[in-house]
C-alpha cells in the first residue's frame, strides 16, 4: 500500500503542527511529550483530558475545544502516550475544580493514564478517571474495548464541564451514559501501518465483525455480501443489549476509508433494519470520528437517550475539526516542571556498564523482528516499544549510577515510565521501581527483581501462564535468586518463552482477542526479548 508520507517516524509531529494552524489550540513546547490544549483554557472549570495512540484521527486532538475536551495526549501510532505526557497535560490544565481523564479500555492506556493520575494526586491535584468499554464483540467481559463511544463521552463530559458541573457530577453522568452505550465494528479490510506492511488477512469474499481499532482480528469472519446483509449481522449482535421501551441515538463512524456514498448506503440500510427502526430516535454522522488508519470499515454505536444525554448531545460545541477555519499561527506553552529522571550521581562499574550496553543494543537491534512476531498476535509494535526503551537508556548512558544497584534500578524505572509509552513501558517501570525499593532492604538482586515482578503482576493482572513477558521473567528471576549461573538463567528464560507457544487462551493483552489457531506455535514477543537478553549476556560472559 502507498502513502503520502515523508519519514514514518515524523508523521505525528507533522500532523500536530497542522492541527495548530486551523484550530484555536496550543501545544506543549516539547519534543518529548505530545499534548494539545485549548487556547482559551483558564483552569476555572473541570479539565477534561483524553488521548491514546495516534492513528485514530480526528480522535483525539480533533475533539479539543469549547464544549468538548480541554486537552489531548497523543502517543505514536497505536501506542499509548507515556506517563509523563499524561502528567504534563494534567499539570498544565488542572485547577481547583479538578480533572477527569477519559480513556479507552486498553491495557496501555489504563496503566499510563492511571499511573499519571496517581502521581498527580500525590502532587495535590484532584483527578478522576472514566474508562470507556463500549465494544460488545466480546460480550460483557472486562475485556470490552473502548471504541467510538469514547467520542460520546467527550461530548457529554464537555457539555457539563462547560456548564460548571463538579468533577464528581460529570463523572457520574458520563459513567451512567456509558453503561448504556454499545458499539460493534464491521470491516472489509484490515489496516496497514505506515512502516510495517502486513499481508491482508481478509479475502475478497470475506468481511469481519467485532474488530478493534488497532488492526486486531474480529471475533467473526463472515461472507462478503450486500450492505443490507452485512449490516443485519452487525445489528443482530447489538439488539440483545437494547431495551425495547427506550430510545437511542445512533452514531455511524467511518473507521478510515469508506467513501461518503457508501456511508450513505450504510446509514440508509441501518434505518431500514427491522429491529432498529423502533428504537433509533436520533443520528450522529455518518462521519469520521474515530478511525483505524486506513481500514475500510465502520462502527455502529447506540447510546440510550436520557434527558441528560440528549441535552448534551444536542448542544453546540466548538468542533472545528470539520469546519472551514482561517489559517492561524501555531501557539505554544512551556513544559511544566516534572520530576527529574536522573536523581543520583553518575558512577562507574565496568561489569554493569557492559550489561546495560548489551541489553540496550539488543533491544534496538530486535525491533523489526519483534514487530513481525507481534504482527501475528497483536498490533505489531512490541519491537518498537522495546527499541524506544533501548534508545532512551542509551541516551542517558553517561549519567547512570552503574555502581549503585538500587539507584540504577530506580533510574531505569523512571526512564521506562517517562519515555517508553505503551503497556510494556509502564509495566517495566513498575517492576524496576519496586525492585529498587526491595533492593534497599535486602541486597539480593534476584529477590529484588522478583518483588518487582510481583508488583508488575499486581498492577497488570497477568501471571505466569498468561502468555506475556512474565512467562520468561519469572523463571529467570527465580534462577537469579537461586544463584544459578548465566547459562542456567538463560535456559530458564528460554524455556519460559517457548512455553508461550503452547498457550492459546489468555485474558491479557491483545492476544486475548485472538482465537486459539492464530496463537498456536507463536512465541510471545515480550517473553522472546527477555529470553534473548539473558542468552546474549550468557554468550558475552562465555567469551
N, C-alpha and C positions, 0 to 999 in steps of 0.2 A: 504494500500500500504506500502511496506517495503522500507527502505532507508539505504544507507551506511553513517550513521551519528553517532556522539557522542552525544553532547548536542545541540539541535536545536539553542540555543542562541549563540553558538560558531562557527557556520558554516561560517559566513562571515569572522571572524578573521582567521580561519584556511585556507580558500580559498585564502585570500590576502597574507598570508605567502608563499604559494606555487607559487603565481604569481611572487614573487620576486626571486624565485630560477632559473627560466628559461627564464627570460626576462630582458633586461637592464633597470630596473626600480628601483626607491627608494620610500619608503613610509614615510609619515609624522609620526614621532615617538610619537604617542599619542593613548590612549585608547578611547578618546572622539570623534575623527574625523577619517574617513577612506578615505585618499587621497593618490593616487599613481601617481608618476610623472616620466617623462623621466629622466634617469640618466645623459644624455648629455645636458640637457637644460641650456642655459646661458642667457635667457631673452632678447636677441637681436631682436628676431622676435616676431610676434604676438602670444600670448599664446592662445591655444585652449583648452577649458575645457568643458567636458560633464559629464554625470552621471545620477543618479537617484536611484531607489530602486534596490537591488540585485535580483537575480532570473532570470536574462536575459542573463547570461553569454554565450559567451565571452564578450558581451557588459557589461560594458564599458571599464573595465581595459584591455581587450584583444586588444583594438584599441588605446593604448597609445604607441607612438613610432615615429620615424622619418617619416615624410610624413603623419602622422595621428594626434592623439591628443597629447597635452602636458601633460594633467592630467585628471584623472577620479576621481569623488567624489561618494562614494558608501554609500547608505543607507542600512538599514536592508532589508530583503526580502519584496519586493513590497512597501517599504516606502521611500519617498523622504528623502535625507540627510538633515541635519539641516542647518540653515542659516550660522552658524559659520564654518561648514565643507566646504561649498562652499567658504566662505570668506577666509578661510585658503588656499585653492587652488589658489584663485586669488592673494593673497598677496605673496604666495610662488613662483609664476611663471611669474608674470607680470612685464614687464619693460616699457620703454618709448613707445614701439610700441603698447601697449595696449593688451586687452584680449577680446576674443569672446567666449561667453557661448552658447553652442549648446544643447538645451533641447527639450524634448518631450512634447506635448501639454496635460499635465495633471495638475490639479489644484495644487497639492503639489509641483511639480517641478517648475511651473511658479511662485508660491509665494516664495518658499525658495531661488531659484536662483535669482529671481527678487529682493527680499529684500537684498540679499548679494551684488548684483550689485549696488544697491543704496548706501549701506554702503561703498562699495569700492570706488565709485565715490566721496563720502564725504571725503574719505581719500586721494583723489587726483589721483586715478587710472582711466585710460581710459577704459571703459568697454561697450561692446555692446552685444546684445543677439539675437539669432535666435531661433525661436520656430518652431519645425517640426510638421506638421499636415498632414501626407500623407495618413491617413486612409480614404477611400471613402465609408465605410459602411454606414455612416450617411449622405451621400450627401455632400453638400457644406456648411453646417452649421459651426459655430465657434466651434463645439464640436469635430471636426476631430482630432483624437488621433495621437500621434507620434508612428510610428511602425518602420519597418526595413529601411524605407527611411532615418532614422537618421544615419545609417551606411554610406550611400552615402554622407550625409552632412559632416561626419567626414573625408571621403576620399577626397572630393573636397576641403574643407577648409584646410586640412592638406597639400595638394599639393601646393596650392597657398601661404600658410604661409611659407612653405619651400622655395619657390621662392622669398620670400621677399616682397610680396604684402602688402599694407597697410590694417589696420583694416577695414576701410570702403569699400575698394575694395573687400576684402574677403567676408564681409557680403553681399554685393550686388550680387556677383557671386553665393553664396550659396542660397540666397533667390530667385534669378531668376531660379536656377535649381530646387528648391523645389516647385516652382509654377507649374512645370510640372512633379511632382513625385507623383505616385499613388500606393496605397497598399491595398490589400484585404486579409483577413485571412480565412483559411479553416481548420477545425479540426474534428477529430473523437472522441476526448475525451476532457474533461475539464482538469485542472491541479490540483494537490494535493500539498498543502503546507506541510512542514516538521512537523509542530507542531499542525496542525488543519486538521483532516481527515474529509472531506466533502463528502456526497453522490454524486456519478456520475450522473450528470443531463441528460446525453445523453444515450439513449437506444442503444442496439446493432444494431438496424435498422435505426439509425439516424446519421447525420453529421451536422455540424454547420458552417454557413457563417458569416463573418463580426465580429468575436470575437476580444477581446482585448488581451493584453499580461499579464493581471493580473488575468485571470480566469473569466472576465466578460462575461456574456452570449452574443452570437452573435445576429445579427438582424434577423436571419432567420434560422430555423431548416429545414433541407431537408432530404429526404430519402437517406440512405446509398446505394451506387451504385458502379459501376466501376469507376476507376480513370478518364477515359475519360468523363463520365457523370458528376462527381463531379466537375472536373476542368472546364467544359463548363459553369456550373453555376457561378463559380467564374469569369471566363473570361467575361461572359455576363455583369457582373457588372462593369468591368474595361473599356470595349470598349468605352462606351459613353464619357469617359474623354480623349480619344486619338484623335489626328488629323491625318487623313489618309495620308497626304503628309509628315509626319515626320517619323523619325526612332527612335527606343527606345532600351535601354539596359534593359534586364530582369534580376532581382535579385531573385533567388529562395532560400528562407530561411527556415531552419528547426526550428520549434518552440519548439522542445525538443527531442522527442523520435521516430521520423520517421527513419526507417533504411535506410542505403545507397542504398540498392536495390530499395526500394520504391521511394526514391528521384530520382533515375534514371528513373523509370517508369513515375513519375510525370513530369519530365523535357521533356521526350520524348513525352508525351501527350500534353504538352503545345506547343511544337514546331510544333505539327501537328494540333493544333486548327486553323480552317479555318480563323477566324477573326484576329488571332495574327500573322500568317505567313507573311503577307505583311509588318508589322511594326517592328518586332523584328530584330535587327541587331547584337547585342552582348549579351553575357550571363555572369552573375556573379553567381558562385555556380554551382550546388546546394551545400550549405554548411550551417553550423550552425553559423549564425551571431548574431541574437537576439532571445532569447528563452523566453518561459513562463514556466520555470521549466521543468516539465516532460510531458507537453502537447503533445499529438500525433497529430500534425498538421503542417501546412506550411503557409507561407505568400508569396504572389507574388507581387513584386514591379516593376513598369515600370517607367523609367526616360527618358525624351526626350533627345536625343543626339544633343547637340550643340557643336561647336568646343571647347568651354571652358570646358564643361562636359567631352567630350571624352578624351581630353588631360589629365585631372585629373584622370579619372578612369583607363586609360591605364598606368599611371606612376607607377614605382616601389615604394614600401613603406616597412617599417620595421614591417610587420605584423607577428611577431614571434609567435603569439598565436597558430598557427597550424604547426609550423616548429620545427624540432628537434634542441634543443639547449643544450649546455653544462651546467651542474649544477653549479650554482654560489651562493655565499653567499648573503644573503639579505642586501640591502643598505638602510640606513635611513637618514633623515634630521630632525633637531629640529623643533618644532612647533613655528611659528612666534607669536609675542605678539599680543593678542587680547584684546578688551576692557573687563574690569573686570565685572563679573556678580554681585557681591556684592559691591555696591558703597556707601552704607550707614552703619552707625554703628548699631550693633545689639541692640535691645531694647525689653523690656518685656511688655506684655499686656495679661493677663490670658485669657480673652474672645477671643481675636483674635487668640491666640495660639491654643485654643481648636477648633475654627472654621477651621483653616488650617489643624490641625491634623485629624479632622473628614473627611474633603474633600479628603485629600490625601489617607487616609486609604480606603475610598470608591472607589476611582479611581483604586487603586491597586487590591482590592477585586473583582471588577466587570469585570476584564479583560476577563476571559473565557466566561462569559455570554454575554458581549457586542460583542465579536468576533463572537459568534454564531449568534447573531442578524444581524451583519454586513455581515456575510457569505450569508445571504438570499438576501441582497440588494446591496452588494458591493464586496470588495475583502477580507473581513474577518479580518481586522487589526485594527478596530476602538478601540476595547478594549485595545489592546497592546499599541496604541498611548497614550491613556489616562493613562494607567498604567505607562508608561515611565514618563509622566508629574508628576504623583503622587510620583514616586520613586525619581525623581530629586529634587522636592521641599523638600521631606523628607531628602534628602542628605544634603541640606543647611539649615535645620530647625533651628539649633542652631545659625545661623548667620543672621537670618531675622530681619528686623526692625519692630517688631509687633506693637509698639506704635506709629508708623508714617504711617498713611494710604497711603499717597501719595508715600512715599518711598517703602512701601510694594507692592503696585500695580506696580510700575516701576520695582522692583526687580523680581516679578513674570513674568512680560513681558519679561525681559531679559532671565530668566530661560527657558521659553517655546520656545523662539526663538532659544536658543543655543542647547538645548538637545532633544527636542521632535521630531523634524522632521515631515514629513507628512504635509498635508494642515491644519489639526486641530491645530497643534502646532504653526505654524506661524500666523494663523488667531487669535488665542487666544493671542499671543504676541502683535499683532497689537492692539487688544482690550484693554488689560491691560496697554499698553504703553500710548495710548491715554487717557484712564481713569485716569491715574496718572497725566497727563498734565491738564485735566479738573478739577480734584480734587484740584489742586494747586490754581485754580482760584475761585472755589465755593465748599466749603467743604460739599457737599451733595453727598453721595455715590451713590444713585440711579441715579442722574443726571450725575455723572461722568461715571458710568458704561454704561449708555445709550449713552453718547458721544463716548465711546469706541466701543460700538456695531455699531454705525453709521459708524465709521471709518472701522471696520471689513467689513461691508456691501459694503462700497465704494471700498475696495480693492478686496474682494472676489466676488462681483457681486450679491450674493444671498440676498434675502429679506425675510421677514416673509411670509410664504406660499410656500416657495421653497423646503420644506422638508429637513431642516438642523437643527442644534442645535439652530439656530436663532429663530425657532418657539417656543422654550421653554425659551430662554434667554430674548427675547423682552418683553413678558408679565410679567416675573419675575422682570425685571429691572423697568418696569413701576410701579409695585406694591411696590417696594422698594422706588421709587421716591414719591409715594403717601402715604408713611409712614404706609403701611399695616403691620400687624404682620407676623411672620414667617409662621404660618399656612396658612394664606391667600396668601403669596408669593409662598409657596409650591403648593397650589391649582392652582394658575395661571400657574406655570411652568408645572404641570402635565397636565392641560387642553391643553396647547400648545403642549406638547409631544404627547398626544393622538390624537391631530388633524392631525399629520403626517401620521397616519394610513389611513386616507381618501384621502391623496394627492397621486395620482397615475400618475401625469405628472409633470415633473420638468426638468429644463435645467441646473441644478447644481449638481456637484459631480457625483460619478459613478452610482447613481440611475438614472441619465438621460439616461443611455444606456439600461435601462431595460423596459420591457413592463408593461402595467397597471396591468395585472393579477398578475405578480410577486410581485409588490409593495403593493397590496391590503392587508390591515389589519396588516401590518408590521410596527412597530414603527421605526423612525429614531434613530440609536444608539446614536448619539450626543445629540439629544433632550432628549432621555431617561436618559442619565447620568446626564444632567442638572437637570431634574425633581427629580432624586434620591438624588442629593446633597441637594437640598432645603428641601426635605422630611426628610432626615437624620438630618439636622440642626433643623428643627421644632420638630422632635422627641426628640432630645437631650435637647432642651430648655424645652419641656414639662416635662421631667424627673427632 
